[in-house]
Amino acid sequence: METRARAGLLEHLAGWPVDVADRRSPMARWLVQLRWAACAGAALVVAGAAWQDRLAPGAGWPLWGGVLGLAVFNVALSARAVEAWAHDRGLALQIAGDALLLAWLLHHAGGLTNPFSAMFVFHATTAAVVLPAVRARRVAAGIGLLIGSLAALEATGVWPAWPLSLGHGAPAPLDAGLLVVSGLAAMGITLGAGAIVGVLVTRLRDERRLLADERERLQTIIDCMGDAVLFVTPDGVIRLRNAAAQQLWPEGSPPDADLRACHPAERWDALLGLLGRAEPLTVHPVLAVRGRHFEASWSHVTGPDGRPHGVVMVARDITERVARQQHQMQEERMATVGKLASGLAHELNNPLGAIALFTQHALSTVRPDEPLADHLGTVLRNANLCKTIVRDLLAYARRRPPERSDTSVAELLADVERTLSPRAAANGATLCVDVGPGTPTAVFGDADQLRQVLVNLGLNALEAIGMRRGMVCLSASAVPGVPEGVRFGVADDGPGIPPEERERVFQAFHTTKAEGTGLGLTVAADIVRAHGGVLQLDAVDGCGCSFSFVVTPPVRLLSRARATAVVESAHG
């Protein structure tokens, strides 16, 4: 806060801000405040001189009149809004009025021989600071003319000065030569000081303008960079950042937000300590913001004396690289699983088939009420479970591209219904098939793979409702805006999926079932993705859930991104 206030004061004094109103308004307010201080100071000086009997006889009322005039002048200025005087002409009129009142007070308190005549220098330099160069020179020339005129009037006796008394009694008359010399000195110093300050201020403004242009060019250059660039001072204030750096902040953060918007309060002191160190930093963290990944690197900026001035951080968007790495890891994992599954299938399928076959034969020779029948049933169920695990592993590893052909939507749903009916009857559940109006009669896709997806989703729905005699509905409907697209859905009225599990249902090997492999939904999602769609969970709070996906003709799949957008709009 202190640094910003100091920078703001320098800008106002030097006339640096770009917006004129931003510079003039504080100056007008500053002159009003300064005038009140001058009014109070003049009143104290006059009162002190009168108390010590230093004034010429009869000079008291003109001096008090000058003090009162200064106060009335300030009240008149304060009666209107500051912005009413926040322009070059208004500021020049204020400085001219102050100079006239100063001349009145000096004339009745010793004339130009009064030491306070140096205050004319203050008015000329103030004009050089707050006004443009041409107008400032005019104001300074006017003040110099006022000083010369006052010196001429006092020296010739046309308007004699009121000398100060050096003690009790009548004051000594002022020497005309002294008045001329004092006037010439005051006029020369005032004009010289105004000219010097005007040149300095002009140079400062030019340098400031060049600096602003250079900063703008630098900002334009770094804004063109794709990497996020930040410069942070040891107090945690961001002095420079490009457009790409804005995406590092949480959504909704203001454009001028500092690092506190990204770091909790308990880590703020530790962060400041890190920014204030001078040793090199070699850590390259990966930041996850708004679903994207950025690899950050930073280095300290030190001055010639070795003191740290801040830290420069460059963050590169590596989202695509991370996605490629994850995809590569997934492919490597799939290859490993594929080799493992192939070996397991070869080594286990035959013995598992034999176990299941002979267990079934043994069950046919044992009465159902015998304990051995229960044990054999357990063996048979676990053998079938092992075969299911091997089958799921093979399906996960052997992802073949879909072999598309025209497939009847009604026959596909009927085939899925026949496959699920025995399991639904065993659970006491009801199966329903709903083909919406306007649904295309055929879908262009791999019939076996689409059947696998629907059967998998249906079995999951039947397992979810259990033995509570619920309902599972298979549906097909038209996709708005896609004449040949079909939206398939599988819905149930079971207990639903908890919110904390919804984001992980499609992850491989993630399952909440005691005997599940966690690959069913993963395989189904991959099959749908190969058809250019997205398998989506439409969770319903309170009761049941619904899975859906859209199959569109290949001619409409101009790109994977567009296909995804079509599917998401259809689900939306």
C-alpha positions as CSV (number, residue, x, y, z in Angstrom):
1,M,0.0,0.0,0.0
2,E,2.8,2.4,0.9
3,T,4.7,1.6,-2.3
4,R,1.6,2.2,-4.4
5,A,0.9,5.5,-2.6
6,R,4.4,6.7,-3.1
7,A,4.3,5.8,-6.8
8,G,0.9,7.6,-7.1
9,L,2.3,10.7,-5.5
10,L,5.3,10.8,-7.9
11,E,2.9,10.3,-10.8
12,H,0.8,13.3,-9.7
13,L,3.7,15.6,-9.1
14,A,5.4,14.8,-12.4
15,G,2.3,14.7,-14.5
16,W,2.9,11.0,-15.4
17,P,-0.5,9.4,-15.5
18,V,-2.0,8.7,-18.9
19,D,-5.5,10.0,-18.0
20,V,-5.5,13.8,-17.6
21,A,-8.4,13.8,-15.1
22,D,-6.6,11.3,-12.9
23,R,-3.7,13.8,-12.6
24,R,-5.6,17.1,-12.4
25,S,-8.2,16.1,-9.8
26,P,-5.6,15.2,-7.1
27,M,-3.6,18.4,-7.9
28,A,-6.7,20.6,-7.5
29,R,-7.4,18.9,-4.2
30,W,-3.8,19.2,-3.1
31,L,-3.8,23.0,-3.8
32,V,-6.9,23.5,-1.8
33,Q,-5.4,21.6,1.2
34,L,-2.1,23.5,0.8
35,R,-4.0,26.8,0.7
36,W,-5.6,26.1,4.1
37,A,-2.2,25.4,5.5
38,A,-0.9,28.7,4.0
39,C,-3.9,30.6,5.4
40,A,-3.2,29.2,8.9
41,G,0.5,30.0,8.6
42,A,-0.1,33.6,7.5
43,A,-2.5,34.1,10.4
44,L,0.1,32.9,12.9
45,V,2.8,35.2,11.4
46,V,0.5,38.3,11.4
47,A,-0.6,37.5,14.9
48,G,3.0,37.0,16.1
49,A,4.2,40.2,14.4
50,A,1.3,42.2,15.9
51,W,1.9,40.8,19.4
52,Q,5.6,41.8,19.2
53,D,4.6,45.2,17.8
54,R,6.6,44.6,14.6
55,L,3.9,46.0,12.2
56,A,3.7,49.5,10.8
57,P,0.9,51.6,12.3
58,G,-2.3,50.8,10.4
59,A,-0.9,47.7,8.7
60,G,-2.9,45.3,10.8
61,W,-6.2,45.6,9.1
62,P,-4.8,45.2,5.5
63,L,-2.8,42.1,6.6
64,W,-5.8,40.5,8.3
65,G,-7.8,41.4,5.3
66,G,-5.3,39.5,3.1
67,V,-5.6,36.5,5.4
68,L,-9.3,36.7,5.2
69,G,-9.2,37.1,1.5
70,L,-7.1,33.9,1.2
71,A,-9.6,32.0,3.3
72,V,-12.6,33.4,1.3
73,F,-10.8,32.5,-1.9
74,N,-10.3,28.9,-0.7
75,V,-13.9,28.6,0.5
76,A,-15.1,29.8,-2.9
77,L,-13.0,27.1,-4.6
78,S,-14.1,24.4,-2.1
79,A,-17.8,25.3,-2.6
80,R,-17.7,23.6,-6.0
81,A,-16.6,20.1,-6.8
82,V,-12.8,19.6,-7.1
83,E,-13.3,18.4,-10.7
84,A,-14.7,21.8,-11.6
85,W,-11.2,23.3,-11.2
86,A,-9.3,20.1,-12.4
87,H,-8.2,21.6,-15.7
88,D,-5.3,23.7,-16.9
89,R,-7.1,27.0,-16.8
90,G,-8.6,26.4,-13.4
91,L,-5.2,25.5,-11.9
92,A,-3.5,28.5,-13.5
93,L,-6.2,30.8,-12.0
94,Q,-5.7,29.3,-8.6
95,I,-1.9,29.9,-8.8
96,A,-2.4,33.5,-10.1
97,G,-4.9,34.3,-7.2
98,D,-2.4,32.9,-4.7
99,A,0.4,35.1,-6.1
100,L,-1.8,38.3,-6.0
101,L,-2.8,37.6,-2.3
102,L,0.9,36.9,-1.5
103,A,1.9,40.3,-3.1
104,W,-0.8,42.0,-1.0
105,L,0.5,40.5,2.2
106,L,4.1,41.2,1.4
107,H,3.4,44.8,0.5
108,H,1.9,45.5,3.9
109,A,4.6,43.6,5.8
110,G,7.8,45.1,4.6
111,G,7.3,44.9,0.8
112,L,9.6,42.9,-1.3
113,T,12.3,43.1,1.4
114,N,10.2,40.6,3.4
115,P,11.9,37.2,3.5
116,F,8.6,35.6,2.6
117,S,8.9,37.0,-0.9
118,A,10.7,33.7,-1.7
119,M,7.2,32.2,-1.8
120,F,6.9,33.5,-5.3
121,V,9.4,30.8,-6.3
122,F,7.1,28.2,-4.9
123,H,4.2,29.4,-7.0
124,A,6.3,29.4,-10.2
125,T,7.7,25.9,-9.6
126,T,4.2,24.6,-8.7
127,A,3.0,25.9,-12.1
128,A,5.9,24.2,-13.8
129,V,4.9,20.9,-12.1
130,V,1.1,20.9,-12.5
131,L,0.7,22.7,-15.9
132,P,1.8,22.0,-19.4
133,A,5.1,23.6,-20.4
134,V,3.7,26.5,-22.4
135,R,1.1,27.5,-19.9
136,A,3.6,27.1,-17.0
137,R,5.9,29.6,-18.7
138,R,3.1,32.0,-19.1
139,V,2.2,31.8,-15.4
140,A,5.8,32.2,-14.4
141,A,6.1,35.3,-16.7
142,G,3.0,36.7,-15.1
143,I,4.4,36.2,-11.6
144,G,7.6,37.8,-12.7
145,L,5.7,40.8,-14.1
146,L,3.7,41.0,-10.8
147,I,7.0,41.1,-8.9
148,G,8.5,43.8,-11.2
149,S,5.4,45.9,-11.0
150,L,5.2,45.7,-7.2
151,A,8.9,46.7,-7.0
152,A,8.4,49.7,-9.3
153,L,5.3,50.9,-7.4
154,E,7.1,50.6,-4.0
155,A,10.4,52.1,-5.2
156,T,8.8,55.1,-6.9
157,G,6.5,55.8,-4.0
158,V,3.3,55.5,-6.1
159,W,2.2,52.7,-3.7
160,P,4.7,52.8,-0.8
161,A,5.4,49.7,1.1
162,W,4.5,49.3,4.8
163,P,7.9,48.7,6.5
164,L,8.2,46.4,9.5
165,S,9.2,47.9,12.8
166,L,12.4,46.8,14.4
167,G,11.2,47.8,17.9
168,H,8.9,50.3,19.6
169,G,8.2,53.4,17.7
170,A,7.7,54.4,14.0
171,P,9.4,52.1,11.5
172,A,12.3,53.3,9.4
173,P,11.4,54.2,5.7
174,L,12.4,51.6,3.1
175,D,15.3,52.5,0.7
176,A,14.2,52.7,-2.9
177,G,17.4,51.0,-4.1
178,L,16.9,48.1,-1.7
179,L,13.4,47.7,-3.0
180,V,14.6,47.6,-6.6
181,V,17.3,45.2,-5.9
182,S,15.0,42.9,-3.8
183,G,12.4,43.0,-6.7
184,L,14.9,42.2,-9.3
185,A,16.4,39.4,-7.2
186,A,12.9,37.9,-6.4
187,M,11.9,38.2,-10.1
188,G,15.1,36.6,-11.4
189,I,15.0,33.7,-8.9
190,T,11.3,33.1,-9.6
191,L,11.7,33.1,-13.3
192,G,14.9,31.0,-13.1
193,A,13.5,28.5,-10.7
194,G,10.3,28.2,-12.8
195,A,12.3,27.6,-16.0
196,I,14.7,25.1,-14.4
197,V,11.9,23.1,-12.8
198,G,9.9,23.3,-16.0
199,V,12.8,21.8,-18.0
200,L,13.3,19.1,-15.4
201,V,9.6,18.2,-15.4
202,T,9.5,18.2,-19.2
203,R,12.4,15.8,-19.2
204,L,10.8,13.7,-16.6
205,R,7.6,13.5,-18.6
206,D,9.5,12.6,-21.7
207,E,11.4,9.9,-19.9
208,R,8.2,8.7,-18.4
209,R,6.6,8.6,-21.8
210,L,9.5,6.7,-23.3
211,L,9.5,4.3,-20.4
212,A,5.7,3.8,-20.8
213,D,6.2,3.1,-24.5
214,E,9.0,0.7,-23.8
215,R,6.9,-1.0,-21.1
216,E,4.0,-1.2,-23.6
217,R,6.2,-2.8,-26.2
218,L,7.6,-5.3,-23.7
219,Q,4.1,-6.1,-22.5
220,T,3.0,-6.6,-26.1
221,I,5.9,-8.9,-26.8
222,I,5.3,-11.1,-23.7
223,D,1.6,-11.1,-24.3
224,C,2.3,-12.8,-27.7
225,M,4.1,-15.6,-25.8
226,G,2.2,-18.8,-25.4
227,D,3.9,-19.5,-22.0
228,A,2.7,-17.8,-18.9
229,V,5.3,-15.2,-17.6
230,L,5.2,-13.6,-14.1
231,F,7.6,-11.3,-12.3
232,V,6.9,-11.2,-8.5
233,T,8.7,-8.9,-6.0
234,P,9.7,-10.2,-2.6
235,D,6.6,-8.7,-1.0
236,G,4.4,-10.9,-3.2
237,V,3.2,-8.2,-5.6
238,I,3.0,-9.1,-9.2
239,R,4.8,-6.4,-11.2
240,L,4.6,-8.0,-14.7
241,R,2.6,-10.7,-16.3
242,N,1.3,-11.6,-19.7
243,A,-2.1,-12.6,-21.0
244,A,-1.3,-16.3,-20.8
245,A,-0.6,-16.0,-17.1
246,Q,-4.3,-15.1,-16.4
247,Q,-5.3,-18.7,-16.9
248,L,-3.1,-19.7,-13.8
249,W,-5.6,-18.0,-11.5
250,P,-8.8,-19.6,-10.3
251,E,-11.9,-18.8,-12.3
252,G,-13.6,-15.6,-11.3
253,S,-10.4,-13.9,-9.9
254,P,-10.0,-10.2,-10.8
255,P,-7.4,-9.3,-13.4
256,D,-5.1,-7.6,-10.9
257,A,-5.3,-10.4,-8.3
258,D,-2.0,-11.1,-6.6
259,L,-0.6,-14.5,-5.4
260,R,-2.9,-14.6,-2.4
261,A,-5.7,-15.7,-4.7
262,C,-3.7,-18.8,-5.5
263,H,-2.2,-19.6,-2.1
264,P,-3.9,-20.2,1.3
265,A,-3.2,-17.7,4.1
266,E,-1.2,-20.3,6.1
267,R,1.3,-20.6,3.3
268,W,1.6,-16.9,2.6
269,D,4.6,-16.3,4.9
270,A,6.4,-19.3,3.6
271,L,5.9,-18.1,0.1
272,L,7.3,-14.6,0.9
273,G,10.3,-16.3,2.4
274,L,10.9,-18.2,-0.8
275,L,10.6,-15.1,-2.9
276,G,13.1,-13.3,-0.7
277,R,15.9,-15.9,-1.0
278,A,18.8,-15.5,-3.4
279,E,19.8,-19.2,-3.9
280,P,18.9,-20.7,-7.3
281,L,15.7,-22.7,-7.6
282,T,15.8,-26.0,-9.5
283,V,12.4,-27.4,-8.8
284,H,10.0,-27.6,-11.8
285,P,6.6,-28.3,-10.4
286,V,3.5,-29.2,-12.5
287,L,0.5,-27.0,-11.7
288,A,-3.0,-28.3,-12.3
289,V,-5.4,-25.4,-12.9
290,R,-8.9,-25.5,-14.5
291,G,-8.3,-29.0,-15.8
292,R,-5.0,-28.1,-17.6
293,H,-1.4,-28.8,-16.6
294,F,1.5,-26.3,-16.5
295,E,5.1,-27.0,-15.9
296,A,6.7,-24.1,-14.0
297,S,10.2,-22.9,-13.8
298,W,11.5,-19.9,-12.0
299,S,14.7,-18.0,-11.2
300,H,15.6,-15.1,-8.9
301,V,16.3,-11.6,-10.2
302,T,19.1,-10.0,-8.2
303,G,20.7,-6.6,-8.4
304,P,24.4,-5.6,-8.7
305,D,24.7,-5.8,-4.9
306,G,23.3,-9.4,-4.8
307,R,20.0,-8.4,-3.2
308,P,17.0,-10.3,-4.5
309,H,14.6,-8.1,-6.5
310,G,12.0,-10.8,-7.2
311,V,11.3,-14.0,-9.0
312,V,10.5,-14.6,-12.7
313,M,8.3,-17.6,-13.3
314,V,7.6,-19.2,-16.7
315,A,4.8,-21.8,-16.9
316,R,4.3,-23.9,-20.1
317,D,1.1,-25.6,-20.9
318,I,1.9,-29.3,-21.1
319,T,-1.7,-30.6,-21.0
320,E,-1.3,-32.3,-24.4
321,R,2.0,-33.8,-23.3
322,V,0.5,-35.1,-20.1
323,A,-2.4,-36.6,-22.1
324,R,0.1,-38.3,-24.4
325,Q,2.0,-39.6,-21.5
326,Q,-1.1,-40.9,-19.8
327,H,-2.2,-42.4,-23.1
328,Q,1.2,-44.1,-23.6
329,M,1.0,-45.4,-20.0
330,Q,-2.5,-46.7,-20.8
331,E,-1.3,-48.4,-23.9
332,E,1.7,-49.9,-22.1
333,R,-0.6,-51.1,-19.4
334,M,-3.0,-52.5,-22.0
335,A,-0.1,-54.3,-23.7
336,T,0.9,-55.8,-20.4
337,V,-2.6,-56.8,-19.6
338,G,-3.0,-58.3,-23.1
339,K,0.0,-60.5,-22.7
340,L,-1.1,-61.5,-19.2
341,A,-4.7,-62.1,-20.4
342,S,-3.5,-64.2,-23.4
343,G,-1.4,-66.3,-21.1
344,L,-4.2,-66.7,-18.5
345,A,-6.7,-67.6,-21.2
346,H,-4.4,-70.2,-22.6
347,E,-3.5,-71.7,-19.2
348,L,-6.8,-71.3,-17.4
349,N,-9.6,-71.7,-19.9
350,N,-9.1,-75.4,-20.4
351,P,-8.8,-76.3,-16.7
352,L,-11.6,-73.9,-15.8
353,G,-13.8,-75.4,-18.5
354,A,-13.1,-78.9,-17.2
355,I,-13.8,-77.9,-13.6
356,A,-17.1,-76.3,-14.7
357,L,-18.1,-79.3,-16.9
358,F,-17.4,-82.0,-14.3
359,T,-19.0,-80.0,-11.5
360,Q,-22.2,-79.8,-13.6
361,H,-22.1,-83.6,-14.1
362,A,-21.5,-84.1,-10.4
363,L,-24.4,-81.8,-9.6
364,S,-26.7,-83.9,-11.8
365,T,-26.0,-87.0,-9.7
366,V,-26.5,-85.4,-6.3
367,R,-29.8,-84.6,-4.7
368,P,-30.4,-80.8,-4.2
369,D,-31.0,-81.2,-0.5
370,E,-27.6,-82.8,0.1
371,P,-24.7,-80.6,1.6
372,L,-22.5,-81.7,-1.3
373,A,-24.8,-80.0,-3.8
374,D,-24.2,-76.7,-2.0
375,H,-20.5,-77.2,-2.1
376,L,-20.5,-78.2,-5.8
377,G,-22.6,-75.1,-6.6
378,T,-20.0,-72.9,-4.9
379,V,-17.3,-74.5,-7.0
380,L,-19.3,-74.0,-10.2
381,R,-20.0,-70.3,-9.4
382,N,-16.3,-69.5,-8.7
383,A,-15.2,-71.4,-11.8
384,N,-17.6,-69.3,-13.9
385,L,-16.4,-66.2,-12.1
386,C,-12.8,-67.0,-13.1
387,K,-13.9,-67.5,-16.7
388,T,-15.6,-64.1,-16.6
389,I,-12.5,-62.4,-15.3
390,V,-10.4,-63.9,-18.1
391,R,-13.0,-62.9,-20.7
392,D,-13.1,-59.3,-19.4
393,L,-9.3,-59.1,-19.4
394,L,-9.3,-60.3,-23.0
395,A,-12.0,-57.8,-24.0
396,Y,-10.0,-55.0,-22.3
397,A,-6.8,-55.9,-24.0
398,R,-8.0,-56.8,-27.5
399,R,-9.6,-53.6,-28.6
400,R,-10.4,-54.2,-32.3
401,P,-11.8,-51.4,-34.4
402,P,-15.6,-51.6,-35.0
403,E,-16.7,-53.4,-38.2
404,R,-19.6,-51.2,-39.1
405,S,-22.7,-52.2,-41.1
406,D,-26.4,-51.4,-41.1
407,T,-27.9,-52.9,-38.0
408,S,-31.6,-52.9,-37.2
409,V,-32.3,-50.9,-34.1
410,A,-35.3,-53.0,-33.2
411,E,-33.5,-56.4,-33.7
412,L,-30.6,-55.1,-31.7
413,L,-32.8,-54.2,-28.7
414,A,-34.8,-57.4,-29.1
415,D,-31.6,-59.5,-29.0
416,V,-30.4,-57.7,-25.9
417,E,-33.8,-58.2,-24.3
418,R,-33.6,-62.0,-25.0
419,T,-30.1,-62.1,-23.5
420,L,-31.1,-60.3,-20.3
421,S,-34.5,-62.0,-19.8
422,P,-33.3,-65.1,-17.9
423,R,-31.4,-62.9,-15.4
424,A,-34.3,-60.5,-15.1
425,A,-36.7,-63.4,-14.4
426,A,-34.4,-64.8,-11.8
427,N,-34.3,-61.4,-10.0
428,G,-38.0,-60.8,-10.5
429,A,-37.3,-57.6,-12.4
430,T,-39.2,-56.2,-15.4
431,L,-37.5,-55.4,-18.7
432,C,-39.0,-52.8,-21.1
433,V,-38.0,-51.7,-24.5
434,D,-38.8,-48.2,-25.7
435,V,-38.2,-47.0,-29.3
436,G,-39.0,-43.3,-29.5
437,P,-40.9,-41.8,-32.4
438,G,-38.8,-40.8,-35.4
439,T,-36.0,-43.1,-34.4
440,P,-34.0,-44.4,-37.5
441,T,-34.8,-48.0,-38.2
442,A,-31.1,-48.8,-38.6
443,V,-27.9,-47.7,-37.1
444,F,-24.5,-47.9,-38.8
445,G,-22.3,-49.6,-36.3
446,D,-20.7,-52.9,-35.1
447,A,-23.7,-55.0,-34.1
448,D,-21.6,-57.3,-31.8
449,Q,-19.9,-54.5,-30.0
450,L,-23.1,-52.5,-29.6
451,R,-24.8,-55.6,-28.2
452,Q,-21.9,-56.1,-25.8
453,V,-22.3,-52.5,-24.5
454,L,-26.1,-52.8,-24.0
455,V,-25.8,-56.2,-22.4
456,N,-23.1,-55.0,-20.1
457,L,-25.1,-51.9,-19.0
458,G,-28.3,-54.1,-18.6
459,L,-26.5,-56.6,-16.4
460,N,-25.1,-53.8,-14.2
461,A,-28.6,-52.4,-13.9
462,L,-30.1,-55.8,-12.9
463,E,-27.3,-56.3,-10.4
464,A,-28.0,-52.8,-9.0
465,I,-31.8,-53.4,-8.4
466,G,-31.0,-56.9,-7.0
467,M,-34.1,-58.9,-5.9
468,R,-36.3,-55.8,-5.2
469,R,-38.5,-56.4,-8.4
470,G,-37.4,-53.2,-10.1
471,M,-37.5,-52.2,-13.7
472,V,-34.8,-51.9,-16.3
473,C,-35.6,-50.0,-19.5
474,L,-33.7,-50.2,-22.8
475,S,-34.4,-47.2,-25.1
476,A,-33.6,-45.8,-28.5
477,S,-34.4,-42.4,-29.7
478,A,-33.6,-39.9,-32.5
479,V,-30.8,-37.3,-32.0
480,P,-32.0,-33.7,-32.7
481,G,-30.0,-32.2,-35.6
482,V,-28.5,-35.6,-36.6
483,P,-31.0,-37.3,-38.9
484,E,-29.3,-40.7,-38.9
485,G,-28.0,-40.7,-35.3
486,V,-29.5,-42.9,-32.6
487,R,-29.3,-42.3,-28.9
488,F,-29.3,-45.5,-26.9
489,G,-30.1,-45.6,-23.2
490,V,-30.2,-48.1,-20.3
491,A,-32.1,-46.9,-17.2
492,D,-33.0,-48.5,-13.9
493,D,-34.9,-47.6,-10.7
494,G,-32.3,-49.0,-8.4
495,P,-30.5,-47.2,-5.5
496,G,-28.3,-45.2,-7.9
497,I,-24.6,-44.4,-7.7
498,P,-23.2,-42.3,-4.8
499,P,-21.9,-38.9,-5.9
500,E,-18.4,-39.7,-4.8
501,E,-18.3,-42.7,-7.1
502,R,-19.7,-41.1,-10.3
503,E,-16.4,-39.6,-11.5
504,R,-14.6,-43.0,-11.2
505,V,-17.1,-45.4,-12.7
506,F,-15.3,-45.5,-16.0
507,Q,-11.8,-46.0,-14.5
508,A,-10.3,-49.4,-15.3
509,F,-10.3,-51.9,-12.4
510,H,-12.4,-49.6,-10.2
511,T,-15.4,-51.5,-8.9
512,T,-17.7,-51.5,-5.9
513,K,-18.8,-55.1,-6.4
514,A,-17.4,-57.9,-4.3
515,E,-16.9,-60.1,-7.4
516,G,-16.4,-57.5,-10.1
517,T,-13.3,-56.9,-12.2
518,G,-13.9,-53.1,-12.8
519,L,-13.5,-53.5,-16.5
520,G,-17.1,-53.8,-17.8
521,L,-17.8,-50.0,-18.0
522,T,-14.3,-49.3,-19.2
523,V,-14.6,-51.7,-22.1
524,A,-18.1,-50.3,-22.9
525,A,-16.8,-46.7,-22.9
526,D,-14.0,-47.7,-25.2
527,I,-16.4,-49.3,-27.6
528,V,-18.7,-46.3,-27.7
529,R,-15.6,-44.0,-28.1
530,A,-14.5,-46.1,-31.1
531,H,-18.0,-45.4,-32.6
532,G,-17.4,-41.7,-32.3
533,G,-19.5,-41.2,-29.1
534,V,-19.2,-40.8,-25.4
535,L,-20.8,-43.1,-22.8
536,Q,-22.4,-40.8,-20.3
537,L,-23.7,-41.4,-16.8
538,D,-27.0,-39.4,-16.3
539,A,-27.2,-39.7,-12.5
540,V,-30.6,-39.1,-11.0
541,D,-30.5,-38.0,-7.4
542,G,-32.7,-40.1,-5.1
543,C,-33.6,-43.0,-7.3
544,G,-31.8,-45.0,-10.1
545,C,-29.5,-43.9,-12.8
546,S,-29.2,-43.9,-16.5
547,F,-26.4,-44.5,-19.0
548,S,-26.7,-43.3,-22.6
549,F,-24.6,-42.9,-25.7
550,V,-25.1,-41.7,-29.3
551,V,-24.0,-43.5,-32.5
552,T,-23.7,-41.3,-35.5
553,P,-22.9,-42.1,-39.1
554,P,-19.2,-41.8,-40.0
555,V,-19.9,-39.3,-42.8
556,R,-20.9,-36.9,-40.0
557,L,-17.9,-37.4,-37.9
558,L,-15.8,-34.7,-39.4
559,S,-13.5,-34.9,-36.3
560,R,-13.4,-36.5,-32.9
561,A,-13.9,-33.1,-31.3
562,R,-17.0,-32.3,-33.4
563,A,-18.4,-35.8,-32.6
564,T,-17.9,-35.2,-28.9
565,A,-19.6,-31.8,-29.2
566,V,-22.6,-33.3,-31.0
567,V,-22.9,-36.0,-28.3
568,E,-22.6,-33.5,-25.5
569,S,-25.2,-31.2,-27.1
570,A,-27.6,-34.2,-27.5
571,H,-27.2,-35.1,-23.8
572,G,-27.5,-31.5,-22.7
